[in-house]
């Protein structure tokens, strides 16, 4: 019979990780999809094109920087002494450090390149003839984006969502720096595994890690299937 306390210690961090991954992916869908579309569109102005190149480089920074570095600067940015912290305090709003909301903001920034890059690449693959025809048939940029660009980039959006979701579940350094280890609030599965290993509870750590491994294998299978569909298209 499984110890209820052990079961709770396993399931609660996994639920926090799933919730964090789901909210982060939803935010990326709503915020980063238009950003990727704007980055993929050609511009007649040279300075705008150069700015897009710089912005793409900034977005890609989490790919090369250690998670603890990103988490450290986000911690400073969200601290009560920062401009953001002072603004929240002045408006009687709760701070972001050691909260689930702070984890979401950190996860969005850390997972941004994993979502933007496949979606950006898919928007670039839209034939120029389709774009020109859309401009002739539909005057509204918003309607062109919704009715033409999004369906054309659906494979990249699905792929980016799956990668971002899987990447967020496995986060450690960023969430540890911003959220700490508050049970039911900020303690995700990776932090829970680390704490069990630190306490020499290897059996519990094995069970938690096995759940994460199975989840990772399922996500990799889905990502591989979508990638194959993208290559065929």
Beta strands, then each sheet from edge to edge (+ up, - down):
end
